[in-house]
Amino acid sequence: GIKSGSQSHINMDNPYGYDPLNPEILRVLSENGKITITGSAFANKYIKKSLKRIDELGLRIVSQTKVDPKGFKTIDGNQIESKQLDQFVIERAK
């Protein structure tokens, strides 16, 4: 029920079990919208696979930083064990 192109910023924290750049996410993202994905790009295969498809999806990474994992949980509610997490800000390529 979310209108197409209505979201200017979408946050994904430790996406696991799904593609964080799936067609539904891209459908609701506005023309100049951004997606922030935070998680371990090394350990999380869903992030890793999505980042490999950035160009074919018409997206680009505008920033990549490391963040403190404090407060980020795994799917079962445990603290993430990584010492640092990767944070990617992605936008539609112009």
Secondary structure, DSSP 8 states (H G I E B T S, - for coil): ---TT-EEEEEEES--SS-TT-HHHHHHEEEEEEEEEEE-TTT-HHHHHHHHTTTTTTEEEEEEEEE--TT-B-TTS-B---SSEEEEEEEE--
